[in-house]
Amino acid sequence: DFIRVFPAVAEFKNTEKNVTHVLTITVVNRSERPRRIRFTPPKTKEFILHQIPSVAVAPGLEISADLEFFSTVEGDFSDEIFVTCEGDRIKVPVRALPAAPELSFNGFCVFGPVEPGTH
């Protein structure tokens, strides 16, 4: 691969309606020569990609774009961005999720002593 995209998934967590949220997407040229890198923006109106069109990106350098999310309603939103570099085309899933409880544990829970027959 000629390029590396970070983050691999653009995810906005704990979004609120009527608040603008911004996330930066960075693409690094990992090849040994300059490469042209293009972004294909998302199609939904809630996501807007702000980028400065560039000439070829030198080896080892990066280019960034700001992804903005804004909605007047609360809900889950998803779309995708494509990063293209000559023959490579990388899909970056885009998600916006409102605040929600999240429960996670390492797979082992200790509930203490429980007597037989009680549930």
Buried (B, 14 or more C-beta within 10 A) or exposed (E): EBBBBEEEEBEBEEBEEEEEBEBEBEBBBEBEEEBEBBBBBBEBEBBBBEBEEEEEBEBEEBBBBEBBBBBEEEEEBBBBBEBBBEEBEBEBEBBBBBEEEEEEEEEEEEEEEEEEEEE
